[in-house]
């Protein structure tokens, strides 16, 4: 968890969510960081870049998992 806080402090990532499961149950969940909608001088262009990168992961990962479940390899 200190690695997450350190990465956020060094501006290597805007935030993260740590989720730990055991025996099919969520036993620990915590969100780190925050979203900066606006920088001191106005809109923060880094937000859009990070959002685009995150959207790719959010959309692609479940789709690929579903294909693997169905036995499709591409």
PDB file with one MODEL, atoms N, CA, C and O in Angstrom:
MODEL        1
ATOM      1  N   UNK A   1       0.822  -1.185   0.000  1.00  0.00           N
ATOM      2  CA  UNK A   1       0.000   0.000   0.000  1.00  0.00           C
ATOM      3  C   UNK A   1       0.865   1.245   0.000  1.00  0.00           C
ATOM      4  O   UNK A   1       0.481   2.260  -0.583  1.00  0.00           O
ATOM      5  N   UNK A   2       2.025   1.191   0.642  1.00  0.00           N
ATOM      6  CA  UNK A   2       2.904   2.349   0.589  1.00  0.00           C
ATOM      7  C   UNK A   2       3.449   2.527  -0.824  1.00  0.00           C
ATOM      8  O   UNK A   2       3.761   3.651  -1.219  1.00  0.00           O
ATOM      9  N   UNK A   3       3.572   1.450  -1.592  1.00  0.00           N
ATOM     10  CA  UNK A   3       4.022   1.557  -2.980  1.00  0.00           C
ATOM     11  C   UNK A   3       2.996   2.335  -3.804  1.00  0.00           C
ATOM     12  O   UNK A   3       3.369   3.120  -4.677  1.00  0.00           O
ATOM     13  N   UNK A   4       1.722   2.124  -3.535  1.00  0.00           N
ATOM     14  CA  UNK A   4       0.666   2.858  -4.242  1.00  0.00           C
ATOM     15  C   UNK A   4       0.752   4.337  -3.892  1.00  0.00           C
ATOM     16  O   UNK A   4       0.727   5.188  -4.781  1.00  0.00           O
ATOM     17  N   UNK A   5       0.854   4.649  -2.609  1.00  0.00           N
ATOM     18  CA  UNK A   5       0.945   6.049  -2.182  1.00  0.00           C
ATOM     19  C   UNK A   5       2.190   6.728  -2.745  1.00  0.00           C
ATOM     20  O   UNK A   5       2.148   7.902  -3.111  1.00  0.00           O
ATOM     21  N   UNK A   6       3.289   5.995  -2.814  1.00  0.00           N
ATOM     22  CA  UNK A   6       4.529   6.549  -3.352  1.00  0.00           C
ATOM     23  C   UNK A   6       4.377   6.849  -4.848  1.00  0.00           C
ATOM     24  O   UNK A   6       4.805   7.906  -5.313  1.00  0.00           O
ATOM     25  N   UNK A   7       3.778   5.938  -5.592  1.00  0.00           N
ATOM     26  CA  UNK A   7       3.569   6.157  -7.024  1.00  0.00           C
ATOM     27  C   UNK A   7       2.658   7.358  -7.272  1.00  0.00           C
ATOM     28  O   UNK A   7       2.879   8.119  -8.214  1.00  0.00           O
ATOM     29  N   UNK A   8       1.652   7.529  -6.446  1.00  0.00           N
ATOM     30  CA  UNK A   8       0.759   8.683  -6.576  1.00  0.00           C
ATOM     31  C   UNK A   8       1.521   9.968  -6.267  1.00  0.00           C
ATOM     32  O   UNK A   8       1.387  10.958  -6.985  1.00  0.00           O
ATOM     33  N   UNK A   9       2.321   9.956  -5.199  1.00  0.00           N
ATOM     34  CA  UNK A   9       3.097  11.134  -4.820  1.00  0.00           C
ATOM     35  C   UNK A   9       4.102  11.526  -5.896  1.00  0.00           C
ATOM     36  O   UNK A   9       4.393  12.709  -6.071  1.00  0.00           O
ATOM     37  N   UNK A  10       4.634  10.542  -6.618  1.00  0.00           N
ATOM     38  CA  UNK A  10       5.603  10.805  -7.685  1.00  0.00           C
ATOM     39  C   UNK A  10       4.914  11.077  -9.022  1.00  0.00           C
ATOM     40  O   UNK A  10       5.582  11.197 -10.049  1.00  0.00           O
ATOM     41  N   UNK A  11       3.592  11.173  -9.014  1.00  0.00           N
ATOM     42  CA  UNK A  11       2.783  11.443 -10.198  1.00  0.00           C
ATOM     43  C   UNK A  11       2.980  10.401 -11.298  1.00  0.00           C
ATOM     44  O   UNK A  11       2.899  10.713 -12.486  1.00  0.00           O
ATOM     45  N   UNK A  12       3.241   9.156 -10.882  1.00  0.00           N
ATOM     46  CA  UNK A  12       3.349   8.065 -11.847  1.00  0.00           C
ATOM     47  C   UNK A  12       1.984   7.487 -12.165  1.00  0.00           C
ATOM     48  O   UNK A  12       1.812   6.854 -13.207  1.00  0.00           O
ATOM     49  N   UNK A  13       1.007   7.692 -11.287  1.00  0.00           N
ATOM     50  CA  UNK A  13      -0.374   7.305 -11.541  1.00  0.00           C
ATOM     51  C   UNK A  13      -1.276   8.170 -10.689  1.00  0.00           C
ATOM     52  O   UNK A  13      -0.884   8.594  -9.602  1.00  0.00           O
ATOM     53  N   UNK A  14      -2.499   8.441 -11.176  1.00  0.00           N
ATOM     54  CA  UNK A  14      -3.383   9.334 -10.434  1.00  0.00           C
ATOM     55  C   UNK A  14      -4.073   8.674  -9.244  1.00  0.00           C
ATOM     56  O   UNK A  14      -4.500   9.350  -8.308  1.00  0.00           O
ATOM     57  N   UNK A  15      -4.175   7.356  -9.290  1.00  0.00           N
ATOM     58  CA  UNK A  15      -4.855   6.651  -8.217  1.00  0.00           C
ATOM     59  C   UNK A  15      -4.902   5.170  -8.506  1.00  0.00           C
ATOM     60  O   UNK A  15      -4.469   4.722  -9.568  1.00  0.00           O
ATOM     61  N   UNK A  16      -5.419   4.418  -7.574  1.00  0.00           N
ATOM     62  CA  UNK A  16      -5.516   2.974  -7.739  1.00  0.00           C
ATOM     63  C   UNK A  16      -6.584   2.440  -6.805  1.00  0.00           C
ATOM     64  O   UNK A  16      -6.985   3.099  -5.845  1.00  0.00           O
ATOM     65  N   UNK A  17      -7.035   1.238  -7.104  1.00  0.00           N
ATOM     66  CA  UNK A  17      -7.958   0.540  -6.217  1.00  0.00           C
ATOM     67  C   UNK A  17      -7.336  -0.796  -5.891  1.00  0.00           C
ATOM     68  O   UNK A  17      -6.967  -1.552  -6.791  1.00  0.00           O
ATOM     69  N   UNK A  18      -7.217  -1.091  -4.621  1.00  0.00           N
ATOM     70  CA  UNK A  18      -6.681  -2.371  -4.159  1.00  0.00           C
ATOM     71  C   UNK A  18      -7.863  -3.222  -3.704  1.00  0.00           C
ATOM     72  O   UNK A  18      -8.648  -2.811  -2.849  1.00  0.00           O
ATOM     73  N   UNK A  19      -7.975  -4.402  -4.284  1.00  0.00           N
ATOM     74  CA  UNK A  19      -9.076  -5.301  -3.963  1.00  0.00           C
ATOM     75  C   UNK A  19      -8.488  -6.672  -3.676  1.00  0.00           C
ATOM     76  O   UNK A  19      -7.774  -7.235  -4.505  1.00  0.00           O
ATOM     77  N   UNK A  20      -8.788  -7.205  -2.501  1.00  0.00           N
ATOM     78  CA  UNK A  20      -8.282  -8.516  -2.099  1.00  0.00           C
ATOM     79  C   UNK A  20      -9.465  -9.436  -1.861  1.00  0.00           C
ATOM     80  O   UNK A  20     -10.400  -9.099  -1.134  1.00  0.00           O
ATOM     81  N   UNK A  21      -9.408 -10.605  -2.488  1.00  0.00           N
ATOM     82  CA  UNK A  21     -10.469 -11.581  -2.308  1.00  0.00           C
ATOM     83  C   UNK A  21      -9.940 -12.870  -1.707  1.00  0.00           C
ATOM     84  O   UNK A  21      -8.772 -13.221  -1.877  1.00  0.00           O
ATOM     85  N   UNK A  22     -10.815 -13.564  -1.007  1.00  0.00           N
ATOM     86  CA  UNK A  22     -10.470 -14.855  -0.415  1.00  0.00           C
ATOM     87  C   UNK A  22     -11.726 -15.707  -0.353  1.00  0.00           C
ATOM     88  O   UNK A  22     -12.748 -15.276   0.181  1.00  0.00           O
ATOM     89  N   UNK A  23     -11.651 -16.916  -0.897  1.00  0.00           N
ATOM     90  CA  UNK A  23     -12.791 -17.836  -0.901  1.00  0.00           C
ATOM     91  C   UNK A  23     -14.046 -17.209  -1.492  1.00  0.00           C
ATOM     92  O   UNK A  23     -15.151 -17.402  -0.983  1.00  0.00           O
ATOM     93  N   UNK A  24     -13.861 -16.454  -2.576  1.00  0.00           N
ATOM     94  CA  UNK A  24     -15.004 -15.859  -3.258  1.00  0.00           C
ATOM     95  C   UNK A  24     -15.586 -14.635  -2.588  1.00  0.00           C
ATOM     96  O   UNK A  24     -16.622 -14.134  -3.025  1.00  0.00           O
ATOM     97  N   UNK A  25     -14.954 -14.138  -1.541  1.00  0.00           N
ATOM     98  CA  UNK A  25     -15.446 -12.970  -0.821  1.00  0.00           C
ATOM     99  C   UNK A  25     -14.419 -11.847  -0.889  1.00  0.00           C
ATOM    100  O   UNK A  25     -13.215 -12.105  -0.879  1.00  0.00           O
ATOM    101  N   UNK A  26     -14.882 -10.617  -0.957  1.00  0.00           N
ATOM    102  CA  UNK A  26     -13.994  -9.467  -0.890  1.00  0.00           C
ATOM    103  C   UNK A  26     -13.657  -9.236   0.578  1.00  0.00           C
ATOM    104  O   UNK A  26     -14.544  -9.010   1.401  1.00  0.00           O
ATOM    105  N   UNK A  27     -12.372  -9.295   0.895  1.00  0.00           N
ATOM    106  CA  UNK A  27     -11.960  -9.121   2.288  1.00  0.00           C
ATOM    107  C   UNK A  27     -11.315  -7.763   2.543  1.00  0.00           C
ATOM    108  O   UNK A  27     -11.207  -7.334   3.692  1.00  0.00           O
ATOM    109  N   UNK A  28     -10.883  -7.079   1.474  1.00  0.00           N
ATOM    110  CA  UNK A  28     -10.294  -5.749   1.636  1.00  0.00           C
ATOM    111  C   UNK A  28     -10.475  -4.972   0.343  1.00  0.00           C
ATOM    112  O   UNK A  28     -10.239  -5.494  -0.746  1.00  0.00           O
ATOM    113  N   UNK A  29     -10.895  -3.719   0.474  1.00  0.00           N
ATOM    114  CA  UNK A  29     -11.063  -2.855  -0.692  1.00  0.00           C
ATOM    115  C   UNK A  29     -10.755  -1.430  -0.256  1.00  0.00           C
ATOM    116  O   UNK A  29     -11.308  -0.931   0.724  1.00  0.00           O
ATOM    117  N   UNK A  30      -9.861  -0.782  -1.004  1.00  0.00           N
ATOM    118  CA  UNK A  30      -9.541   0.608  -0.693  1.00  0.00           C
ATOM    119  C   UNK A  30      -9.139   1.331  -1.968  1.00  0.00           C
ATOM    120  O   UNK A  30      -8.408   0.796  -2.801  1.00  0.00           O
ATOM    121  N   UNK A  31      -9.634   2.567  -2.105  1.00  0.00           N
ATOM    122  CA  UNK A  31      -9.273   3.422  -3.232  1.00  0.00           C
ATOM    123  C   UNK A  31      -8.232   4.431  -2.763  1.00  0.00           C
ATOM    124  O   UNK A  31      -8.299   4.939  -1.644  1.00  0.00           O
ATOM    125  N   UNK A  32      -7.276   4.711  -3.630  1.00  0.00           N
ATOM    126  CA  UNK A  32      -6.195   5.648  -3.324  1.00  0.00           C
ATOM    127  C   UNK A  32      -6.187   6.750  -4.373  1.00  0.00           C
ATOM    128  O   UNK A  32      -6.551   6.517  -5.525  1.00  0.00           O
ATOM    129  N   UNK A  33      -5.773   7.948  -3.978  1.00  0.00           N
ATOM    130  CA  UNK A  33      -5.626   9.056  -4.909  1.00  0.00           C
ATOM    131  C   UNK A  33      -6.927   9.803  -5.102  1.00  0.00           C
ATOM    132  O   UNK A  33      -7.907   9.603  -4.385  1.00  0.00           O
ATOM    133  N   UNK A  34      -6.899  10.674  -6.100  1.00  0.00           N
ATOM    134  CA  UNK A  34      -8.082  11.464  -6.412  1.00  0.00           C
ATOM    135  C   UNK A  34      -8.008  11.882  -7.870  1.00  0.00           C
ATOM    136  O   UNK A  34      -6.946  11.840  -8.492  1.00  0.00           O
ATOM    137  N   UNK A  35      -9.140  12.281  -8.398  1.00  0.00           N
ATOM    138  CA  UNK A  35      -9.200  12.762  -9.776  1.00  0.00           C
ATOM    139  C   UNK A  35      -9.112  14.278  -9.723  1.00  0.00           C
ATOM    140  O   UNK A  35      -9.846  14.933  -8.984  1.00  0.00           O
ATOM    141  N   UNK A  36      -8.203  14.822 -10.516  1.00  0.00           N
ATOM    142  CA  UNK A  36      -8.078  16.279 -10.610  1.00  0.00           C
ATOM    143  C   UNK A  36      -8.807  16.715 -11.873  1.00  0.00           C
ATOM    144  O   UNK A  36      -8.315  16.522 -12.984  1.00  0.00           O
ATOM    145  N   UNK A  37      -9.966  17.297 -11.694  1.00  0.00           N
ATOM    146  CA  UNK A  37     -10.731  17.742 -12.852  1.00  0.00           C
ATOM    147  C   UNK A  37     -10.116  18.987 -13.467  1.00  0.00           C
ATOM    148  O   UNK A  37     -10.111  19.142 -14.688  1.00  0.00           O
ATOM    149  N   UNK A  38      -9.596  19.881 -12.624  1.00  0.00           N
ATOM    150  CA  UNK A  38      -9.040  21.129 -13.111  1.00  0.00           C
ATOM    151  C   UNK A  38      -7.721  21.424 -12.416  1.00  0.00           C
ATOM    152  O   UNK A  38      -7.600  21.270 -11.201  1.00  0.00           O
ATOM    153  N   UNK A  39      -6.741  21.847 -13.191  1.00  0.00           N
ATOM    154  CA  UNK A  39      -5.463  22.291 -12.641  1.00  0.00           C
ATOM    155  C   UNK A  39      -5.617  23.756 -12.233  1.00  0.00           C
ATOM    156  O   UNK A  39      -6.659  24.367 -12.473  1.00  0.00           O
ATOM    157  N   UNK A  40      -4.587  24.309 -11.622  1.00  0.00           N
ATOM    158  CA  UNK A  40      -4.645  25.698 -11.154  1.00  0.00           C
ATOM    159  C   UNK A  40      -4.930  26.666 -12.311  1.00  0.00           C
ATOM    160  O   UNK A  40      -5.619  27.668 -12.117  1.00  0.00           O
ATOM    161  N   UNK A  41      -4.410  26.379 -13.505  1.00  0.00           N
ATOM    162  CA  UNK A  41      -4.601  27.268 -14.636  1.00  0.00           C
ATOM    163  C   UNK A  41      -5.806  26.924 -15.496  1.00  0.00           C
ATOM    164  O   UNK A  41      -5.987  27.520 -16.558  1.00  0.00           O
ATOM    165  N   UNK A  42      -6.625  25.992 -15.073  1.00  0.00           N
ATOM    166  CA  UNK A  42      -7.786  25.599 -15.863  1.00  0.00           C
ATOM    167  C   UNK A  42      -7.850  24.101 -16.014  1.00  0.00           C
ATOM    168  O   UNK A  42      -7.527  23.365 -15.082  1.00  0.00           O
ATOM    169  N   UNK A  43      -8.259  23.646 -17.170  1.00  0.00           N
ATOM    170  CA  UNK A  43      -8.467  22.227 -17.429  1.00  0.00           C
ATOM    171  C   UNK A  43      -7.138  21.469 -17.450  1.00  0.00           C
ATOM    172  O   UNK A  43      -6.154  21.968 -17.995  1.00  0.00           O
ATOM    173  N   UNK A  44      -7.101  20.291 -16.874  1.00  0.00           N
ATOM    174  CA  UNK A  44      -5.892  19.468 -16.829  1.00  0.00           C
ATOM    175  C   UNK A  44      -5.925  18.463 -17.976  1.00  0.00           C
ATOM    176  O   UNK A  44      -6.703  17.511 -17.917  1.00  0.00           O
ATOM    177  N   UNK A  45      -5.103  18.640 -19.025  1.00  0.00           N
ATOM    178  CA  UNK A  45      -5.159  17.741 -20.186  1.00  0.00           C
ATOM    179  C   UNK A  45      -4.718  16.316 -19.863  1.00  0.00           C
ATOM    180  O   UNK A  45      -5.067  15.388 -20.593  1.00  0.00           O
ATOM    181  N   UNK A  46      -3.957  16.126 -18.781  1.00  0.00           N
ATOM    182  CA  UNK A  46      -3.530  14.777 -18.411  1.00  0.00           C
ATOM    183  C   UNK A  46      -4.719  13.909 -18.024  1.00  0.00           C
ATOM    184  O   UNK A  46      -4.669  12.689 -18.179  1.00  0.00           O
ATOM    185  N   UNK A  47      -5.783  14.522 -17.525  1.00  0.00           N
ATOM    186  CA  UNK A  47      -6.967  13.763 -17.124  1.00  0.00           C
ATOM    187  C   UNK A  47      -7.543  13.011 -18.313  1.00  0.00           C
ATOM    188  O   UNK A  47      -7.892  11.838 -18.185  1.00  0.00           O
ATOM    189  N   UNK A  48      -7.651  13.663 -19.468  1.00  0.00           N
ATOM    190  CA  UNK A  48      -8.216  13.017 -20.648  1.00  0.00           C
ATOM    191  C   UNK A  48      -7.354  11.853 -21.117  1.00  0.00           C
ATOM    192  O   UNK A  48      -7.878  10.805 -21.493  1.00  0.00           O
ATOM    193  N   UNK A  49      -6.042  12.029 -21.096  1.00  0.00           N
ATOM    194  CA  UNK A  49      -5.145  10.951 -21.488  1.00  0.00           C
ATOM    195  C   UNK A  49      -5.318   9.756 -20.557  1.00  0.00           C
ATOM    196  O   UNK A  49      -5.436   8.620 -21.016  1.00  0.00           O
ATOM    197  N   UNK A  50      -5.333  10.007 -19.269  1.00  0.00           N
ATOM    198  CA  UNK A  50      -5.475   8.918 -18.302  1.00  0.00           C
ATOM    199  C   UNK A  50      -6.837   8.251 -18.429  1.00  0.00           C
ATOM    200  O   UNK A  50      -6.944   7.030 -18.307  1.00  0.00           O
ATOM    201  N   UNK A  51      -7.861   9.027 -18.670  1.00  0.00           N
ATOM    202  CA  UNK A  51      -9.201   8.462 -18.822  1.00  0.00           C
ATOM    203  C   UNK A  51      -9.268   7.575 -20.061  1.00  0.00           C
ATOM    204  O   UNK A  51      -9.876   6.505 -20.017  1.00  0.00           O
ATOM    205  N   UNK A  52      -8.650   8.002 -21.171  1.00  0.00           N
ATOM    206  CA  UNK A  52      -8.642   7.184 -22.384  1.00  0.00           C
ATOM    207  C   UNK A  52      -7.908   5.873 -22.141  1.00  0.00           C
ATOM    208  O   UNK A  52      -8.365   4.815 -22.573  1.00  0.00           O
ATOM    209  N   UNK A  53      -6.776   5.935 -21.454  1.00  0.00           N
ATOM    210  CA  UNK A  53      -6.023   4.715 -21.183  1.00  0.00           C
ATOM    211  C   UNK A  53      -6.816   3.776 -20.278  1.00  0.00           C
ATOM    212  O   UNK A  53      -6.826   2.565 -20.499  1.00  0.00           O
ATOM    213  N   UNK A  54      -7.472   4.320 -19.274  1.00  0.00           N
ATOM    214  CA  UNK A  54      -8.265   3.515 -18.356  1.00  0.00           C
ATOM    215  C   UNK A  54      -9.464   2.897 -19.058  1.00  0.00           C
ATOM    216  O   UNK A  54      -9.813   1.747 -18.789  1.00  0.00           O
ATOM    217  N   UNK A  55     -10.098   3.642 -19.952  1.00  0.00           N
ATOM    218  CA  UNK A  55     -11.262   3.149 -20.674  1.00  0.00           C
ATOM    219  C   UNK A  55     -10.909   1.923 -21.504  1.00  0.00           C
ATOM    220  O   UNK A  55     -11.704   0.987 -21.600  1.00  0.00           O
ATOM    221  N   UNK A  56      -9.722   1.922 -22.104  1.00  0.00           N
ATOM    222  CA  UNK A  56      -9.294   0.761 -22.891  1.00  0.00           C
ATOM    223  C   UNK A  56      -9.257  -0.492 -22.029  1.00  0.00           C
ATOM    224  O   UNK A  56      -9.726  -1.550 -22.447  1.00  0.00           O
ATOM    225  N   UNK A  57      -8.708  -0.377 -20.844  1.00  0.00           N
ATOM    226  CA  UNK A  57      -8.605  -1.527 -19.944  1.00  0.00           C
ATOM    227  C   UNK A  57      -9.984  -1.974 -19.474  1.00  0.00           C
ATOM    228  O   UNK A  57     -10.284  -3.168 -19.449  1.00  0.00           O
ATOM    229  N   UNK A  58     -10.811  -1.015 -19.105  1.00  0.00           N
ATOM    230  CA  UNK A  58     -12.143  -1.345 -18.588  1.00  0.00           C
ATOM    231  C   UNK A  58     -12.999  -2.018 -19.658  1.00  0.00           C
ATOM    232  O   UNK A  58     -13.778  -2.920 -19.348  1.00  0.00           O
ATOM    233  N   UNK A  59     -12.862  -1.592 -20.903  1.00  0.00           N
ATOM    234  CA  UNK A  59     -13.671  -2.166 -21.976  1.00  0.00           C
ATOM    235  C   UNK A  59     -13.081  -3.472 -22.502  1.00  0.00           C
ATOM    236  O   UNK A  59     -13.823  -4.406 -22.805  1.00  0.00           O
ATOM    237  N   UNK A  60     -11.763  -3.546 -22.614  1.00  0.00           N
ATOM    238  CA  UNK A  60     -11.123  -4.700 -23.246  1.00  0.00           C
ATOM    239  C   UNK A  60     -11.060  -5.921 -22.343  1.00  0.00           C
ATOM    240  O   UNK A  60     -11.347  -7.030 -22.793  1.00  0.00           O
ATOM    241  N   UNK A  61     -10.697  -5.745 -21.098  1.00  0.00           N
ATOM    242  CA  UNK A  61     -10.498  -6.885 -20.200  1.00  0.00           C
ATOM    243  C   UNK A  61     -11.750  -7.750 -20.048  1.00  0.00           C
ATOM    244  O   UNK A  61     -11.655  -8.964 -20.232  1.00  0.00           O
ATOM    245  N   UNK A  62     -12.916  -7.191 -19.721  1.00  0.00           N
ATOM    246  CA  UNK A  62     -14.100  -8.055 -19.607  1.00  0.00           C
ATOM    247  C   UNK A  62     -14.462  -8.737 -20.927  1.00  0.00           C
ATOM    248  O   UNK A  62     -14.928  -9.877 -20.933  1.00  0.00           O
ATOM    249  N   UNK A  63     -14.246  -8.039 -22.044  1.00  0.00           N
ATOM    250  CA  UNK A  63     -14.544  -8.640 -23.347  1.00  0.00           C
ATOM    251  C   UNK A  63     -13.655  -9.847 -23.605  1.00  0.00           C
ATOM    252  O   UNK A  63     -14.130 -10.890 -24.053  1.00  0.00           O
ATOM    253  N   UNK A  64     -12.373  -9.706 -23.324  1.00  0.00           N
ATOM    254  CA  UNK A  64     -11.451 -10.827 -23.507  1.00  0.00           C
ATOM    255  C   UNK A  64     -11.778 -11.983 -22.567  1.00  0.00           C
ATOM    256  O   UNK A  64     -11.722 -13.146 -22.965  1.00  0.00           O
ATOM    257  N   UNK A  65     -12.118 -11.664 -21.326  1.00  0.00           N
ATOM    258  CA  UNK A  65     -12.469 -12.717 -20.367  1.00  0.00           C
ATOM    259  C   UNK A  65     -13.692 -13.495 -20.850  1.00  0.00           C
ATOM    260  O   UNK A  65     -13.749 -14.718 -20.722  1.00  0.00           O
ATOM    261  N   UNK A  66     -14.658 -12.784 -21.400  1.00  0.00           N
ATOM    262  CA  UNK A  66     -15.870 -13.439 -21.899  1.00  0.00           C
ATOM    263  C   UNK A  66     -15.534 -14.355 -23.072  1.00  0.00           C
ATOM    264  O   UNK A  66     -16.057 -15.466 -23.155  1.00  0.00           O
ATOM    265  N   UNK A  67     -14.661 -13.899 -23.986  1.00  0.00           N
ATOM    266  CA  UNK A  67     -14.245 -14.736 -25.103  1.00  0.00           C
ATOM    267  C   UNK A  67     -13.529 -15.999 -24.631  1.00  0.00           C
ATOM    268  O   UNK A  67     -13.779 -17.086 -25.154  1.00  0.00           O
ATOM    269  N   UNK A  68     -12.648 -15.863 -23.653  1.00  0.00           N
ATOM    270  CA  UNK A  68     -11.943 -17.036 -23.125  1.00  0.00           C
ATOM    271  C   UNK A  68     -12.904 -18.003 -22.453  1.00  0.00           C
ATOM    272  O   UNK A  68     -12.747 -19.218 -22.575  1.00  0.00           O
ATOM    273  N   UNK A  69     -13.907 -17.473 -21.740  1.00  0.00           N
ATOM    274  CA  UNK A  69     -14.918 -18.323 -21.128  1.00  0.00           C
ATOM    275  C   UNK A  69     -15.669 -19.128 -22.173  1.00  0.00           C
ATOM    276  O   UNK A  69     -16.015 -20.286 -21.941  1.00  0.00           O
ATOM    277  N   UNK A  70     -15.918 -18.521 -23.313  1.00  0.00           N
ATOM    278  CA  UNK A  70     -16.653 -19.178 -24.383  1.00  0.00           C
ATOM    279  C   UNK A  70     -15.753 -20.090 -25.241  1.00  0.00           C
ATOM    280  O   UNK A  70     -16.231 -20.777 -26.144  1.00  0.00           O
ATOM    281  N   UNK A  71     -14.455 -20.082 -24.943  1.00  0.00           N
ATOM    282  CA  UNK A  71     -13.534 -20.944 -25.679  1.00  0.00           C
ATOM    283  C   UNK A  71     -13.030 -20.368 -26.986  1.00  0.00           C
ATOM    284  O   UNK A  71     -12.432 -21.077 -27.795  1.00  0.00           O
ATOM    285  N   UNK A  72     -13.266 -19.099 -27.192  1.00  0.00           N
ATOM    286  CA  UNK A  72     -12.787 -18.446 -28.414  1.00  0.00           C
ATOM    287  C   UNK A  72     -11.385 -17.922 -28.189  1.00  0.00           C
ATOM    288  O   UNK A  72     -11.097 -17.328 -27.150  1.00  0.00           O
ATOM    289  N   UNK A  73     -10.509 -18.139 -29.161  1.00  0.00           N
ATOM    290  CA  UNK A  73      -9.137 -17.646 -29.025  1.00  0.00           C
ATOM    291  C   UNK A  73      -8.850 -16.526 -30.008  1.00  0.00           C
ATOM    292  O   UNK A  73      -7.685 -16.193 -30.222  1.00  0.00           O
ATOM    293  N   UNK A  74      -9.831 -15.958 -30.588  1.00  0.00           N
ATOM    294  CA  UNK A  74      -9.573 -14.793 -31.398  1.00  0.00           C
ATOM    295  C   UNK A  74     -10.243 -14.837 -32.686  1.00  0.00           C
ATOM    296  O   UNK A  74     -10.111 -13.907 -33.481  1.00  0.00           O
TER     297      UNK A  74
ENDMDL
END
